[in-house]
Each structure stands twice: as C-alpha cells, then as structure tokens.
Amino acid sequence: MPSRADITYFGAGPALLPTSVLENATQALLNYNDTGLGIAEHSHRSQYAADIINQAKTDLASYLDIPEDYEILFMQGGGSGEFLPSTIFEEEANQEELVSALKKAIDAELKLDYLVTGGWSLKAYQEAGRLLGPEYTNLVTDSRTVNQGKFGKIPDESTWKLSKNAAMVYYCDNETVGGVEFPKFPDTLGPDSNGEGPIAVADMSSNILSRGIPVKNFSAIFFGAQKNLGSTGVTVVIIKKSLLPPACPQPSAALMRKLGLPVPPIIFSYETIAKNNSLYNTLSIFDVYIAGQVLKKLLTTFPDKVDDQQAVANQKAEIIYKALEAHPNVYRIVPDKSVRSRMNICFRVTVNNDTEGAEAKFLKDATALGLTGLKGHRSVGGIRASNYNSIPLAGAQKLAEFINNFAQTQG
C-alpha cells in the first residue's frame, strides 16, 4: 500500500493539499487551540470563527495585493453558484412611471456579455440564458468558431463583439477541461485613458494564487477553493466595495419581480454575505481554516508572495510541456501554444495509430510509479496533468521523466 509520500496526484479537483496543512488540520479537527473541541464543532457565531475568517481575508489580500476598496467574501455553492451575479441598480424605484421606464430600458438595453473559451464559460453563458433569458445574453466570442468546432484557442480580440454598456463581461481565466488559459488580462476589457472600462467578472477557480492579477481591473473575481486554495466547500468572491451598499443600493425583491428579473436566493446575495462578514448562514469554518493554513504556508514560503509562486508555476509547466514537445510522434498537446494553461496540461497519446490503447497504457504505467489523477475530463478524454500550486517541482520533474521514458520505449 503506497504512502502519501509515494503519490504525486495530478487530479483536477479536489486537488492535492500540502501535507503540512493536513497535519495541522488533523489536530485542529480533534482539539482546536486547546479548547477541547474540534474546529468543525465550534459555532460559526463564535469568536474563533470570526478570527479565522478575518485572518484568511487579511492573508489573501496580502498575498494577491488586493486593494482596500475591495471586499472578500466566503460563500458556498461552488463556482457554478456565481455564474450569474446579482443585477445591480443605482436606486430603488417605487413610482409606477419609473418602474415602467426601467422595464423598457431593461428590455431594450440589458446585456450580459460572455466570452466562451471552454466548457466552464459555456456553462456560465447557458446558465445566464436559462435564468435571465437568452435575449439578455450576448456571446462576445466563441473559441469553437476558430478551431474547427472545438475549444483550444482564444479568438483575436479584434473579432470580439462586446455590447455597449454591458451589465457585465464574464470570462473564465483558465478552463480546466480543455487546458486553455488567458495569457493576461484582455486589453479590450482594460481601463481607458479615463480609468473607465467594462464591468469585468472572472472565474479564476483553477489558476488563482498561481500568478499576479490586476485586481483593480475587475469588478468581481470568484473562485472555488478546491484547486489552489484549499478543500471543497467554500467559494471566494473578491468584489469592489463600490458595488455594495451603501455605495450601491440594491434592488428589492419586489422591484426585481416588477421588472421581470430573477430574484436570487439570499445566500447568493453579495450584499447579505458582506453585511454579515460571510456568516449569514452556517459557513464551513473548517474549510476556511484550511484555506487560511494554505495562505500562511504560501506567505511563509514565498517572500515575494504570488510573484515567487508564479515563477515556480511557470517553471513546472515548462518542464512538462518541454517533455511533451520532445516527442511529437507520440504526444499531441491539445490547446494552441499561445493559450496553453500552466495549471491544466491537456494532451493526447498515440502509438502506432492507436490512441485509446496508448492512453490506457500511459495511465496504467504512470499509476504504477505513483503519478495519479492524470485521466482527462470525461467529456473530452485524453490525459490531463493538473499542475496546481501543491504539485512540487520534483513532482513535475518526475512526470516529465516518465513522459520521456514512455515515448522512448513505445513502438
């Protein structure tokens, strides 16, 4: 039976966690801070819970250099729960004439813009159409139109069809299924000379904490914890305070109904979660604790914070991609080189014109060496090495060595 030290797990999520963090968590589950109770047993209304949340927020802000005019929320529902952020209005409207005018404006002008570059952004686009109505959604770009009906590229920004004054522009910064990552923040969405730009919202579930991000360019960023931050159970939202009360009054449920707009559950209300410091309902404090421990480890390990981690992430990805590129007769990297993900490295294996058999053998031989979790997503197949932060450099090197050896011993 293998020990934890024998396994390098490349699964896409839930992902590998640092062993030292799990060791601390084991003790915390049994007896947190010598209280005689485990962390999962303490009330979410306790000072212990508040302290864990506040420290995690402070450390996340430090690690990513999040400006003070942004709020950090811990929520539930996964990344899918954030597919359609609450619609924001500048003021309440009680007069029937004003309601009528708002309704006309919504029918004529309301648009949510979506950049569809992979499976997750496609799901977000489809969910917006289901909840709000397809007439209110705008497909800015679809990667499949430039890649023979498949995901794997990002169309040139000059071809994007952004709405004028869109309520928001959504994109997924890293697509875990197809291994596509935006190389940087899109220029088209950037602030103009007056500092103004679209209301940009990004899903960063699978590459958060792996590289520096221009937080100030976004109105909101959300991400599930289970890739680079911690265990499943919490979703983090980083949102501009100017989009929350009192700076931005929120519409009442009655007004939303009059306007024909969906009313989101209160636990998905950013206003409610912010007002209650993420403790409106029973949040999983243990999962926030795990995230906090991961952040502590990152801050201790990397003096230059996320910039140091980015250098390591880039190095690991380069090692793996270099091994794949060395054997083009055996390996085919799925996404275009210009948008290759550093986090989810997707490729196919073919030996003697046999892909299915070659990939089965690749997975079997890899598992025998303790390289696990490499099977591609069920919707696309192939091989996927999820190179998250907790994969050590030695783990990436071991995988690259296996990639080379496997190619050299085939056919």
TIRONU-327992 format. One record per residue (C-alpha): x, y, z; residue in one letter; residue number from 1. Coordinates in steps of 0.05 Angstrom, whole numbers, m for minus. Layout:
<pts>
<xx->X	yy->Y	zz->Z	aa->A	i->NUM>
...
</pts>
This chain:
<pts>
<xx->0	yy->0	zz->0	aa->M	i->1>
<xx->31	yy->67	zz->m20	aa->P	i->2>
<xx->43	yy->122	zz->30	aa->S	i->3>
<xx->25	yy->194	zz->18	aa->R	i->4>
<xx->98	yy->209	zz->1	aa->A	i->5>
<xx->95	yy->157	zz->m55	aa->D	i->6>
<xx->39	yy->193	zz->m93	aa->I	i->7>
<xx->40	yy->255	zz->m137	aa->T	i->8>
<xx->m33	yy->270	zz->m150	aa->Y	i->9>
<xx->m48	yy->309	zz->m214	aa->F	i->10>
<xx->m124	yy->308	zz->m206	aa->G	i->11>
<xx->m163	yy->369	zz->m229	aa->A	i->12>
<xx->m203	yy->378	zz->m165	aa->G	i->13>
<xx->m210	yy->366	zz->m109	aa->P	i->14>
<xx->m135	yy->376	zz->m115	aa->A	i->15>
<xx->m73	yy->359	zz->m76	aa->L	i->16>
<xx->m63	yy->396	zz->m10	aa->L	i->17>
<xx->3	yy->408	zz->26	aa->P	i->18>
<xx->17	yy->352	zz->75	aa->T	i->19>
<xx->37	yy->401	zz->130	aa->S	i->20>
<xx->m30	yy->436	zz->123	aa->V	i->21>
<xx->m67	yy->370	zz->130	aa->L	i->22>
<xx->m26	yy->352	zz->191	aa->E	i->23>
<xx->m45	yy->418	zz->224	aa->N	i->24>
<xx->m117	yy->407	zz->204	aa->A	i->25>
<xx->m118	yy->337	zz->235	aa->T	i->26>
<xx->m100	yy->367	zz->303	aa->Q	i->27>
<xx->m149	yy->424	zz->294	aa->A	i->28>
<xx->m205	yy->374	zz->280	aa->L	i->29>
<xx->m192	yy->340	zz->345	aa->L	i->30>
<xx->m176	yy->398	zz->391	aa->N	i->31>
<xx->m173	yy->469	zz->365	aa->Y	i->32>
<xx->m130	yy->517	zz->406	aa->N	i->33>
<xx->m135	yy->472	zz->467	aa->D	i->34>
<xx->m209	yy->484	zz->473	aa->T	i->35>
<xx->m227	yy->410	zz->478	aa->G	i->36>
<xx->m269	yy->417	zz->415	aa->L	i->37>
<xx->m250	yy->408	zz->343	aa->G	i->38>
<xx->m254	yy->466	zz->294	aa->I	i->39>
<xx->m314	yy->434	zz->258	aa->A	i->40>
<xx->m352	yy->433	zz->325	aa->E	i->41>
<xx->m344	yy->506	zz->344	aa->H	i->42>
<xx->m402	yy->552	zz->328	aa->S	i->43>
<xx->m397	yy->594	zz->266	aa->H	i->44>
<xx->m420	yy->651	zz->311	aa->R	i->45>
<xx->m360	yy->643	zz->356	aa->S	i->46>
<xx->m301	yy->690	zz->360	aa->Q	i->47>
<xx->m258	yy->632	zz->336	aa->Y	i->48>
<xx->m296	yy->630	zz->271	aa->A	i->49>
<xx->m293	yy->706	zz->262	aa->A	i->50>
<xx->m219	yy->706	zz->275	aa->D	i->51>
<xx->m207	yy->650	zz->224	aa->I	i->52>
<xx->m246	yy->687	zz->171	aa->I	i->53>
<xx->m214	yy->755	zz->185	aa->N	i->54>
<xx->m143	yy->726	zz->184	aa->Q	i->55>
<xx->m156	yy->689	zz->119	aa->A	i->56>
<xx->m182	yy->753	zz->87	aa->K	i->57>
<xx->m121	yy->792	zz->111	aa->T	i->58>
<xx->m73	yy->739	zz->85	aa->D	i->59>
<xx->m108	yy->733	zz->18	aa->L	i->60>
<xx->m107	yy->809	zz->9	aa->A	i->61>
<xx->m33	yy->809	zz->26	aa->S	i->62>
<xx->m14	yy->752	zz->m20	aa->Y	i->63>
<xx->m52	yy->779	zz->m80	aa->L	i->64>
<xx->m43	yy->853	zz->m64	aa->D	i->65>
<xx->m118	yy->865	zz->m63	aa->I	i->66>
<xx->m134	yy->939	zz->m57	aa->P	i->67>
<xx->m170	yy->964	zz->5	aa->E	i->68>
<xx->m231	yy->984	zz->m36	aa->D	i->69>
<xx->m248	yy->911	zz->m48	aa->Y	i->70>
<xx->m287	yy->864	zz->m3	aa->E	i->71>
<xx->m271	yy->790	zz->6	aa->I	i->72>
<xx->m329	yy->742	zz->16	aa->L	i->73>
<xx->m331	yy->668	zz->33	aa->F	i->74>
<xx->m392	yy->635	zz->3	aa->M	i->75>
<xx->m420	yy->567	zz->m16	aa->Q	i->76>
<xx->m447	yy->536	zz->m79	aa->G	i->77>
<xx->m381	yy->528	zz->m116	aa->G	i->78>
<xx->m361	yy->567	zz->m178	aa->G	i->79>
<xx->m427	yy->548	zz->m211	aa->S	i->80>
<xx->m464	yy->587	zz->m157	aa->G	i->81>
<xx->m430	yy->650	zz->m182	aa->E	i->82>
<xx->m449	yy->642	zz->m255	aa->F	i->83>
<xx->m499	yy->699	zz->m253	aa->L	i->84>
<xx->m480	yy->755	zz->m203	aa->P	i->85>
<xx->m539	yy->795	zz->m175	aa->S	i->86>
<xx->m563	yy->851	zz->m221	aa->T	i->87>
<xx->m545	yy->919	zz->m192	aa->I	i->88>
<xx->m587	yy->982	zz->m194	aa->F	i->89>
<xx->m567	yy->1051	zz->m172	aa->E	i->90>
<xx->m632	yy->1066	zz->m136	aa->E	i->91>
<xx->m698	yy->1038	zz->m112	aa->E	i->92>
<xx->m759	yy->1053	zz->m155	aa->A	i->93>
<xx->m828	yy->1057	zz->m124	aa->N	i->94>
<xx->m865	yy->1100	zz->m174	aa->Q	i->95>
<xx->m901	yy->1062	zz->m228	aa->E	i->96>
<xx->m876	yy->1111	zz->m281	aa->E	i->97>
<xx->m804	yy->1099	zz->m261	aa->L	i->98>
<xx->m814	yy->1023	zz->m258	aa->V	i->99>
<xx->m844	yy->1026	zz->m328	aa->S	i->100>
<xx->m784	yy->1066	zz->m353	aa->A	i->101>
<xx->m735	yy->1017	zz->m321	aa->L	i->102>
<xx->m772	yy->958	zz->m352	aa->K	i->103>
<xx->m767	yy->990	zz->m421	aa->K	i->104>
<xx->m694	yy->1004	zz->m411	aa->A	i->105>
<xx->m680	yy->933	zz->m389	aa->I	i->106>
<xx->m718	yy->903	zz->m448	aa->D	i->107>
<xx->m681	yy->948	zz->m497	aa->A	i->108>
<xx->m611	yy->952	zz->m467	aa->E	i->109>
<xx->m595	yy->900	zz->m414	aa->L	i->110>
<xx->m540	yy->853	zz->m437	aa->K	i->111>
<xx->m493	yy->806	zz->m402	aa->L	i->112>
<xx->m431	yy->793	zz->m444	aa->D	i->113>
<xx->m397	yy->724	zz->m444	aa->Y	i->114>
<xx->m330	yy->702	zz->m473	aa->L	i->115>
<xx->m338	yy->628	zz->m486	aa->V	i->116>
<xx->m270	yy->595	zz->m489	aa->T	i->117>
<xx->m284	yy->527	zz->m458	aa->G	i->118>
<xx->m332	yy->483	zz->m420	aa->G	i->119>
<xx->m339	yy->526	zz->m358	aa->W	i->120>
<xx->m351	yy->592	zz->m393	aa->S	i->121>
<xx->m401	yy->556	zz->m438	aa->L	i->122>
<xx->m439	yy->531	zz->m377	aa->K	i->123>
<xx->m439	yy->602	zz->m348	aa->A	i->124>
<xx->m467	yy->630	zz->m413	aa->Y	i->125>
<xx->m520	yy->577	zz->m417	aa->Q	i->126>
<xx->m540	yy->587	zz->m344	aa->E	i->127>
<xx->m548	yy->662	zz->m355	aa->A	i->128>
<xx->m594	yy->648	zz->m413	aa->G	i->129>
<xx->m634	yy->598	zz->m372	aa->R	i->130>
<xx->m642	yy->644	zz->m311	aa->L	i->131>
<xx->m647	yy->712	zz->m344	aa->L	i->132>
<xx->m668	yy->696	zz->m415	aa->G	i->133>
<xx->m626	yy->688	zz->m478	aa->P	i->134>
<xx->m649	yy->757	zz->m503	aa->E	i->135>
<xx->m607	yy->788	zz->m447	aa->Y	i->136>
<xx->m543	yy->749	zz->m461	aa->T	i->137>
<xx->m491	yy->766	zz->m513	aa->N	i->138>
<xx->m439	yy->717	zz->m540	aa->L	i->139>
<xx->m378	yy->762	zz->m547	aa->V	i->140>
<xx->m336	yy->706	zz->m576	aa->T	i->141>
<xx->m337	yy->631	zz->m583	aa->D	i->142>
<xx->m270	yy->595	zz->m589	aa->S	i->143>
<xx->m300	yy->538	zz->m628	aa->R	i->144>
<xx->m311	yy->583	zz->m688	aa->T	i->145>
<xx->m236	yy->589	zz->m699	aa->V	i->146>
<xx->m216	yy->518	zz->m681	aa->N	i->147>
<xx->m257	yy->470	zz->m724	aa->Q	i->148>
<xx->m314	yy->467	zz->m675	aa->G	i->149>
<xx->m271	yy->451	zz->m614	aa->K	i->150>
<xx->m244	yy->492	zz->m557	aa->F	i->151>
<xx->m169	yy->503	zz->m556	aa->G	i->152>
<xx->m157	yy->574	zz->m579	aa->K	i->153>
<xx->m178	yy->644	zz->m559	aa->I	i->154>
<xx->m202	yy->687	zz->m618	aa->P	i->155>
<xx->m165	yy->751	zz->m632	aa->D	i->156>
<xx->m194	yy->808	zz->m591	aa->E	i->157>
<xx->m206	yy->849	zz->m654	aa->S	i->158>
<xx->m262	yy->799	zz->m671	aa->T	i->159>
<xx->m298	yy->805	zz->m604	aa->W	i->160>
<xx->m368	yy->834	zz->m605	aa->K	i->161>
<xx->m377	yy->870	zz->m539	aa->L	i->162>
<xx->m443	yy->902	zz->m521	aa->S	i->163>
<xx->m446	yy->976	zz->m509	aa->K	i->164>
<xx->m453	yy->988	zz->m434	aa->N	i->165>
<xx->m460	yy->914	zz->m417	aa->A	i->166>
<xx->m483	yy->900	zz->m346	aa->A	i->167>
<xx->m421	yy->857	zz->m341	aa->M	i->168>
<xx->m370	yy->820	zz->m383	aa->V	i->169>
<xx->m355	yy->749	zz->m359	aa->Y	i->170>
<xx->m297	yy->703	zz->m375	aa->Y	i->171>
<xx->m263	yy->642	zz->m346	aa->C	i->172>
<xx->m189	yy->657	zz->m337	aa->D	i->173>
<xx->m169	yy->584	zz->m340	aa->N	i->174>
<xx->m210	yy->528	zz->m370	aa->E	i->175>
<xx->m195	yy->464	zz->m332	aa->T	i->176>
<xx->m227	yy->416	zz->m382	aa->V	i->177>
<xx->m191	yy->438	zz->m445	aa->G	i->178>
<xx->m128	yy->468	zz->m415	aa->G	i->179>
<xx->m137	yy->539	zz->m442	aa->V	i->180>
<xx->m112	yy->599	zz->m401	aa->E	i->181>
<xx->m115	yy->672	zz->m418	aa->F	i->182>
<xx->m42	yy->695	zz->m423	aa->P	i->183>
<xx->m61	yy->761	zz->m389	aa->K	i->184>
<xx->m119	yy->807	zz->m375	aa->F	i->185>
<xx->m152	yy->822	zz->m442	aa->P	i->186>
<xx->m132	yy->890	zz->m469	aa->D	i->187>
<xx->m203	yy->901	zz->m495	aa->T	i->188>
<xx->m230	yy->899	zz->m424	aa->L	i->189>
<xx->m177	yy->945	zz->m395	aa->G	i->190>
<xx->m190	yy->1015	zz->m368	aa->P	i->191>
<xx->m187	yy->1071	zz->m418	aa->D	i->192>
<xx->m150	yy->1137	zz->m410	aa->S	i->193>
<xx->m204	yy->1160	zz->m362	aa->N	i->194>
<xx->m196	yy->1098	zz->m319	aa->G	i->195>
<xx->m262	yy->1070	zz->m343	aa->E	i->196>
<xx->m275	yy->1001	zz->m370	aa->G	i->197>
<xx->m327	yy->946	zz->m375	aa->P	i->198>
<xx->m353	yy->913	zz->m311	aa->I	i->199>
<xx->m306	yy->853	zz->m316	aa->A	i->200>
<xx->m323	yy->790	zz->m277	aa->V	i->201>
<xx->m276	yy->730	zz->m279	aa->A	i->202>
<xx->m278	yy->658	zz->m256	aa->D	i->203>
<xx->m208	yy->642	zz->m231	aa->M	i->204>
<xx->m223	yy->576	zz->m197	aa->S	i->205>
<xx->m165	yy->537	zz->m225	aa->S	i->206>
<xx->m108	yy->588	zz->m231	aa->N	i->207>
<xx->m119	yy->634	zz->m172	aa->I	i->208>
<xx->m57	yy->644	zz->m128	aa->L	i->209>
<xx->m13	yy->619	zz->m185	aa->S	i->210>
<xx->3	yy->687	zz->m216	aa->R	i->211>
<xx->m5	yy->760	zz->m203	aa->G	i->212>
<xx->m70	yy->791	zz->m226	aa->I	i->213>
<xx->m90	yy->864	zz->m237	aa->P	i->214>
<xx->m147	yy->862	zz->m186	aa->V	i->215>
<xx->m164	yy->935	zz->m199	aa->K	i->216>
<xx->m185	yy->918	zz->m270	aa->N	i->217>
<xx->m241	yy->873	zz->m244	aa->F	i->218>
<xx->m308	yy->888	zz->m213	aa->S	i->219>
<xx->m311	yy->818	zz->m185	aa->A	i->220>
<xx->m268	yy->755	zz->m184	aa->I	i->221>
<xx->m293	yy->689	zz->m158	aa->F	i->222>
<xx->m262	yy->621	zz->m148	aa->F	i->223>
<xx->m275	yy->554	zz->m115	aa->G	i->224>
<xx->m224	yy->537	zz->m62	aa->A	i->225>
<xx->m211	yy->465	zz->m83	aa->Q	i->226>
<xx->m155	yy->476	zz->m134	aa->K	i->227>
<xx->m101	yy->521	zz->m105	aa->N	i->228>
<xx->m132	yy->548	zz->m41	aa->L	i->229>
<xx->m160	yy->491	zz->0	aa->G	i->230>
<xx->m213	yy->438	zz->5	aa->S	i->231>
<xx->m282	yy->436	zz->m27	aa->T	i->232>
<xx->m337	yy->473	zz->9	aa->G	i->233>
<xx->m323	yy->547	zz->2	aa->V	i->234>
<xx->m322	yy->596	zz->m56	aa->T	i->235>
<xx->m286	yy->662	zz->m51	aa->V	i->236>
<xx->m311	yy->727	zz->m82	aa->V	i->237>
<xx->m268	yy->790	zz->m88	aa->I	i->238>
<xx->m314	yy->848	zz->m105	aa->I	i->239>
<xx->m308	yy->923	zz->m109	aa->K	i->240>
<xx->m339	yy->956	zz->m49	aa->K	i->241>
<xx->m370	yy->1008	zz->m95	aa->S	i->242>
<xx->m417	yy->953	zz->m120	aa->L	i->243>
<xx->m442	yy->940	zz->m49	aa->L	i->244>
<xx->m486	yy->982	zz->m3	aa->P	i->245>
<xx->m483	yy->1036	zz->19	aa->P	i->246>
<xx->m445	yy->1059	zz->m43	aa->A	i->247>
<xx->m492	yy->1020	zz->m89	aa->C	i->248>
<xx->m563	yy->1008	zz->m63	aa->P	i->249>
<xx->m591	yy->940	zz->m82	aa->Q	i->250>
<xx->m660	yy->929	zz->m113	aa->P	i->251>
<xx->m715	yy->899	zz->m71	aa->S	i->252>
<xx->m745	yy->832	zz->m89	aa->A	i->253>
<xx->m810	yy->867	zz->m104	aa->A	i->254>
<xx->m776	yy->913	zz->m155	aa->L	i->255>
<xx->m739	yy->854	zz->m187	aa->M	i->256>
<xx->m806	yy->818	zz->m196	aa->R	i->257>
<xx->m838	yy->880	zz->m227	aa->K	i->258>
<xx->m781	yy->885	zz->m276	aa->L	i->259>
<xx->m787	yy->812	zz->m295	aa->G	i->260>
<xx->m718	yy->795	zz->m268	aa->L	i->261>
<xx->m700	yy->733	zz->m227	aa->P	i->262>
<xx->m693	yy->741	zz->m152	aa->V	i->263>
<xx->m631	yy->703	zz->m127	aa->P	i->264>
<xx->m631	yy->663	zz->m62	aa->P	i->265>
<xx->m609	yy->707	zz->m5	aa->I	i->266>
<xx->m548	yy->663	zz->9	aa->I	i->267>
<xx->m522	yy->683	zz->m60	aa->F	i->268>
<xx->m532	yy->757	zz->m45	aa->S	i->269>
<xx->m466	yy->794	zz->m42	aa->Y	i->270>
<xx->m499	yy->848	zz->0	aa->E	i->271>
<xx->m523	yy->798	zz->51	aa->T	i->272>
<xx->m457	yy->760	zz->55	aa->I	i->273>
<xx->m416	yy->824	zz->61	aa->A	i->274>
<xx->m461	yy->853	zz->114	aa->K	i->275>
<xx->m452	yy->790	zz->156	aa->N	i->276>
<xx->m377	yy->781	zz->146	aa->N	i->277>
<xx->m392	yy->716	zz->108	aa->S	i->278>
<xx->m431	yy->688	zz->167	aa->L	i->279>
<xx->m504	yy->698	zz->147	aa->Y	i->280>
<xx->m514	yy->622	zz->147	aa->N	i->281>
<xx->m473	yy->564	zz->173	aa->T	i->282>
<xx->m408	yy->571	zz->135	aa->L	i->283>
<xx->m359	yy->513	zz->136	aa->S	i->284>
<xx->m307	yy->544	zz->182	aa->I	i->285>
<xx->m263	yy->483	zz->176	aa->F	i->286>
<xx->m256	yy->495	zz->101	aa->D	i->287>
<xx->m239	yy->568	zz->113	aa->V	i->288>
<xx->m188	yy->545	zz->164	aa->Y	i->289>
<xx->m156	yy->500	zz->111	aa->I	i->290>
<xx->m153	yy->559	zz->62	aa->A	i->291>
<xx->m122	yy->602	zz->116	aa->G	i->292>
<xx->m69	yy->550	zz->130	aa->Q	i->293>
<xx->m52	yy->545	zz->56	aa->V	i->294>
<xx->m45	yy->621	zz->53	aa->L	i->295>
<xx->0	yy->620	zz->114	aa->K	i->296>
<xx->45	yy->569	zz->82	aa->K	i->297>
<xx->48	yy->609	zz->17	aa->L	i->298>
<xx->66	yy->673	zz->54	aa->L	i->299>
<xx->120	yy->637	zz->94	aa->T	i->300>
<xx->149	yy->601	zz->33	aa->T	i->301>
<xx->150	yy->659	zz->m16	aa->F	i->302>
<xx->179	yy->726	zz->7	aa->P	i->303>
<xx->154	yy->760	zz->m57	aa->D	i->304>
<xx->87	yy->727	zz->m48	aa->K	i->305>
<xx->49	yy->709	zz->m112	aa->V	i->306>
<xx->106	yy->732	zz->m157	aa->D	i->307>
<xx->150	yy->677	zz->m128	aa->D	i->308>
<xx->95	yy->625	zz->m136	aa->Q	i->309>
<xx->85	yy->648	zz->m208	aa->Q	i->310>
<xx->158	yy->635	zz->m224	aa->A	i->311>
<xx->152	yy->564	zz->m196	aa->V	i->312>
<xx->87	yy->551	zz->m232	aa->A	i->313>
<xx->117	yy->573	zz->m298	aa->N	i->314>
<xx->178	yy->530	zz->m287	aa->Q	i->315>
<xx->138	yy->468	zz->m273	aa->K	i->316>
<xx->94	yy->478	zz->m334	aa->A	i->317>
<xx->154	yy->490	zz->m379	aa->E	i->318>
<xx->186	yy->425	zz->m355	aa->I	i->319>
<xx->124	yy->384	zz->m372	aa->I	i->320>
<xx->110	yy->418	zz->m438	aa->Y	i->321>
<xx->182	yy->411	zz->m460	aa->K	i->322>
<xx->179	yy->336	zz->m448	aa->A	i->323>
<xx->116	yy->331	zz->m490	aa->L	i->324>
<xx->144	yy->373	zz->m546	aa->E	i->325>
<xx->206	yy->329	zz->m550	aa->A	i->326>
<xx->163	yy->271	zz->m576	aa->H	i->327>
<xx->113	yy->298	zz->m627	aa->P	i->328>
<xx->104	yy->228	zz->m657	aa->N	i->329>
<xx->74	yy->204	zz->m591	aa->V	i->330>
<xx->43	yy->266	zz->m557	aa->Y	i->331>
<xx->m4	yy->319	zz->m583	aa->R	i->332>
<xx->m15	yy->379	zz->m538	aa->I	i->333>
<xx->m89	yy->398	zz->m544	aa->V	i->334>
<xx->m93	yy->474	zz->m539	aa->P	i->335>
<xx->m57	yy->523	zz->m584	aa->D	i->336>
<xx->11	yy->542	zz->m557	aa->K	i->337>
<xx->m10	yy->615	zz->m548	aa->S	i->338>
<xx->m62	yy->596	zz->m495	aa->V	i->339>
<xx->m33	yy->535	zz->m461	aa->R	i->340>
<xx->m53	yy->530	zz->m389	aa->S	i->341>
<xx->1	yy->526	zz->m336	aa->R	i->342>
<xx->m48	yy->493	zz->m289	aa->M	i->343>
<xx->m83	yy->440	zz->m332	aa->N	i->344>
<xx->m37	yy->409	zz->m384	aa->I	i->345>
<xx->m80	yy->370	zz->m434	aa->C	i->346>
<xx->m52	yy->323	zz->m486	aa->F	i->347>
<xx->m66	yy->260	zz->m526	aa->R	i->348>
<xx->m22	yy->199	zz->m532	aa->V	i->349>
<xx->m18	yy->158	zz->m596	aa->T	i->350>
<xx->27	yy->98	zz->m611	aa->V	i->351>
<xx->23	yy->61	zz->m678	aa->N	i->352>
<xx->m41	yy->98	zz->m695	aa->N	i->353>
<xx->m73	yy->73	zz->m631	aa->D	i->354>
<xx->m96	yy->128	zz->m583	aa->T	i->355>
<xx->m143	yy->91	zz->m538	aa->E	i->356>
<xx->m95	yy->34	zz->m523	aa->G	i->357>
<xx->m35	yy->81	zz->m516	aa->A	i->358>
<xx->m71	yy->126	zz->m466	aa->E	i->359>
<xx->m95	yy->67	zz->m425	aa->A	i->360>
<xx->m23	yy->41	zz->m421	aa->K	i->361>
<xx->3	yy->111	zz->m405	aa->F	i->362>
<xx->m45	yy->117	zz->m346	aa->L	i->363>
<xx->m30	yy->47	zz->m321	aa->K	i->364>
<xx->45	yy->56	zz->m324	aa->D	i->365>
<xx->41	yy->125	zz->m292	aa->A	i->366>
<xx->m2	yy->99	zz->m235	aa->T	i->367>
<xx->49	yy->45	zz->m222	aa->A	i->368>
<xx->100	yy->100	zz->m210	aa->L	i->369>
<xx->55	yy->139	zz->m163	aa->G	i->370>
<xx->34	yy->190	zz->m216	aa->L	i->371>
<xx->m41	yy->191	zz->m208	aa->T	i->372>
<xx->m102	yy->232	zz->m227	aa->G	i->373>
<xx->m79	yy->240	zz->m299	aa->L	i->374>
<xx->m142	yy->217	zz->m336	aa->K	i->375>
<xx->m173	yy->273	zz->m377	aa->G	i->376>
<xx->m243	yy->301	zz->m365	aa->H	i->377>
<xx->m298	yy->252	zz->m384	aa->R	i->378>
<xx->m325	yy->300	zz->m437	aa->S	i->379>
<xx->m260	yy->303	zz->m477	aa->V	i->380>
<xx->m218	yy->244	zz->m456	aa->G	i->381>
<xx->m143	yy->243	zz->m464	aa->G	i->382>
<xx->m92	yy->260	zz->m410	aa->I	i->383>
<xx->m94	yy->320	zz->m363	aa->R	i->384>
<xx->m39	yy->337	zz->m314	aa->A	i->385>
<xx->m66	yy->389	zz->m265	aa->S	i->386>
<xx->m4	yy->426	zz->m245	aa->N	i->387>
<xx->m32	yy->464	zz->m185	aa->Y	i->388>
<xx->10	yy->500	zz->m133	aa->N	i->389>
<xx->15	yy->440	zz->m87	aa->S	i->390>
<xx->49	yy->398	zz->m140	aa->I	i->391>
<xx->123	yy->403	zz->m121	aa->P	i->392>
<xx->177	yy->418	zz->m172	aa->L	i->393>
<xx->202	yy->347	zz->m161	aa->A	i->394>
<xx->133	yy->321	zz->m179	aa->G	i->395>
<xx->133	yy->359	zz->m245	aa->A	i->396>
<xx->203	yy->332	zz->m259	aa->Q	i->397>
<xx->181	yy->261	zz->m244	aa->K	i->398>
<xx->123	yy->267	zz->m292	aa->L	i->399>
<xx->168	yy->296	zz->m346	aa->A	i->400>
<xx->217	yy->239	zz->m338	aa->E	i->401>
<xx->160	yy->189	zz->m345	aa->F	i->402>
<xx->134	yy->225	zz->m407	aa->I	i->403>
<xx->203	yy->219	zz->m439	aa->N	i->404>
<xx->214	yy->146	zz->m418	aa->N	i->405>
<xx->145	yy->124	zz->m441	aa->F	i->406>
<xx->156	yy->154	zz->m511	aa->A	i->407>
<xx->224	yy->124	zz->m518	aa->Q	i->408>
<xx->200	yy->53	zz->m501	aa->T	i->409>
<xx->140	yy->52	zz->m548	aa->Q	i->410>
<xx->136	yy->22	zz->m617	aa->G	i->411>
</pts>
